Structure formats: structure tokens, C-alpha cells
Amino acid sequence: MMPFLTTRAVDSSLFAVALGGEISEAFKRMAEAPRLADVWNFDRQVYALMAAWMDVGQRMAAYHVIASVPWNKAYERYSATLAGMKEGDAKDFGWRKAFDKWRDIANKELISNLRSKDFLAAQRELLLAALDLRTCQQQMTDGVAKLLGVPSQHDFDELTRQFTELRREVHASPTQRDAVEGAAASPDNQERDER
């Protein structure tokens, strides 16, 4: 099954793009299948990672389709503006005016697209798929690190947190010492000591 799936995943033809959802679903089914004694957990992580990677690719393609819509609309509106100009106006229409007109049209189209429900949904799905991919990558990396006996990202994060806390304590120590010494040397304390 793996040679078939890997050749389809690498193929960039339209046939492979059309089957992308089917291949992604096959990977998901393999990753979520019942756990058997003869199938390693590493295989499941690879299947889950490949499914997440293909999902990101599909979400990215959908995002690009929606993100390209305002550029096409802006081009159509700009072309219509140029076609509707009279011959006398076209002579006075220099590159600066042409650019200003293009910028105004493109900004309006882009802003309206950024606020559309389709764009926000596509962006949300892409971000969720990317987070899913990152989670699968981290799980696989942690598994390999554990297998090889090397520190994982979580170990480095914990070490960094401990260093940060220690650094704060070291920097706070002179400040606290100065505050305690300053409180002990205040005139009110000296009068109490004299009594």
C-alpha cells in the first residue's frame, strides 16, 4: 500500500490532486485503525503525519483560490475603467493616475475579501490544519528522541523555563537585599533601636 500512496502523494498531476482527499482519508483510516501487536506506533505516527501534511496542502489550495478572487475582480474593474475612458481623458491619464486608480480598486476588493465569511473560514481551516500538522510533527519528533535517548523539544523548553526563573531570582536578589538593608537603616528603625 505504501508504494501506491507515496507515488500518488508525490505526483503533481490533476489526477493526483483529485485523489488527494481519498489518499488523505486512507492515511487517516490507517492511523486511526485498531492497534495491533505487529504494527508499531511509529508507523501510525508516520501515517498521521502524512495525512496532516496532505490536509494542509488541500487547505492551502482552497485558501489560494479564495485569496485570488479579489485580484481577478480588481483586474476586471480596472480593465472596465480603462475601456470606458474617452480618448481625450486617456491622453491625460498618466502612469501615476493609472496606478492610483489601480491601487484604489485593488484595496477595495482586497478589504472586502478579507472581511468575507469564505476567506475567514478558509483561513481558519488552514490554520487549524497547520496546527494539526505541527502537533503530529512534534509527536513524531518526541517519539524518535525518546527512542534514541536524546532530549526532546519539551526537555529544552523545561530547561529554558528553569533558567529564566533562576535568572529572575538572581536579578531580584540584590534588589531585595538593598530593600532589606534600606529598611533596616531607616531613621524610624534607628529611633526604635535607641529606645
N, C-alpha and C positions, 0 to 999 in steps of 0.2 A: 504494500500500500504506500509506503514512504516514497519509492521512486516515482510513482504516478503523481502523488501530491506535490513533491518538490519540483517536478518538471512543470506542472501546471501553475505552481506558485511563481516560478521564475519567468514563465512565458509572458510576454507583454502583448500578445495578440488580443483582438477583440473577443475571441472565443474564451480566452483565459479570464478576461475581465468579466464576461457574462457568467462564467462559472465561479467567480471569486466568492460569491455568497455560499455556494454549495460546498466549496473547499473549506471555507471558514467554518461552516456548520459541521463538516466531517471532523475537523480538528476539535471543535467543541465537544462533539459526541465522544471522541476518543479520550479527551481529557477528563470528561465527567463520567466515564464508564465505571462499572463496578471495579473495585480494587481486587486484583488477582495476585496470587503469591508470585507468579512468574513475571509480572510486569513491574519494573522499577518505578519509583516515584519520579526519578529524573526524566523518564520518558513522558510522564504526564506533564511535567513542567515544560518540556520542550513543546508538546502539543498545545498547551495553554498559551505559551509564548507566541507560537506561530499563528494561532487563532487571533490573539490580541493584535499582532502585527498586521494581519490581513484586515482586521476590523478598522484599524487606524487608516490603512490605505483606502478602504471604501469610504470612510467618513471624510477623509481628506478630499477625495474626488467629488463627493457631494458638496462639500464646502466650497471647492473651487468653482463648481457650476453656479452656485448661488452668488458667490463673490464676483463672478464675471458678468452677471446680469446688468449692473449699473453702467459698466463700461460700454456695453453694447447699446444701451438706451442713450447714453451720453453721445456716442458716435452718431446715432440716428438723429437725435435732436440737433446736433451741431451741423450735420450734413443738410438737414432740412433748413436750418438757419442760413447757411451759405447759399443754398439753392434758391431761397426766397428773396435774396438781395437783388436790388435793382442794379443795373450796370453802373450808374453814377455813384451809388453807395460802395460798390466793390472797389472802385479806384481809391477811395479814401479809407478803405478797410485794410490798414497795415498789419504787420505781424503782431504788434502789441495789442491792438484791438481784437485781433483774431484769438490770441492767447487768453486775453481777459474773458472773452465770450466762452471759450472752451473751459476755462477754469470755473466760471460761474455755473455752467451747465453740469460739469462733472461733479462739483461739490454738492449741488442739489441732489443729484442722482445717488451719489455715494452716501450722503447723510440719510436719505430716505431708505436706502437699502440697509444701512446699519441699524435702523430702528425697526425693520420689518420682523415679523414673527418667524419667517422662514430662515432668515440669516441668524437670528438668535438661537433658534433650535439647532441649526446645523453647527454653529459654533459650540453650543453646549454639548452636543453629541460627540464632536471631535475632541473636546477637552476631556470628557469622560472616558472616551476610548484611549486617549493618550495616558491618562492616569491609570487605567487598567493595564496598559502595556508596561508602564513603569513599575507597577506592583508585581506583575509577572516576572519582569527582569530582575527585580530585587529579590524575589523568592528564589529564582534560579541561581543568582549570584550567591546568596546566603547558603544555599544547598551545596554549591561547589566549594565555597570557602570552608564550610564545615567538613566536607569530605576530604579536603586537602589539609585541613588543620591550620588554616591561615585566618587572620582576623577579618571579620566582615565589616560592612559599612556601619552596621549598628554598633559594633565594638568601637569603631573610630568616633562615631557620634557620641557615645557614652564617655570616651576618654576626653574628647573636646569639651563636653559639658563639665567634667570634673576639673579640667584645667581652668576653665572660665570661672568656676566657683572659687577655686583656690586663688586665682589671681585677684578676684574681688576681695577675698578675705585678707590677702597680703596688702593690697592697697588701702583697705579700710583700717588695718591695724594701726598705722601711725596716726591717722585721724582720730581714732578712738582714744589712743594713748594721750595725744595732745589735749583732747577734750577732758579726759580724766585729770590730767595734770593741771589744766587750766581751772577746773572746778576746785581742785584742792588748794590752789594758790590764790583764790579769790579773797577779797578783804572780809567778806562775811564769815568765811571759814576761819580766817586768822583770828577774828574777834572771839569766836566761839572757843577756839583753842586757848586763848589767853584767859578766859573765864575759868 
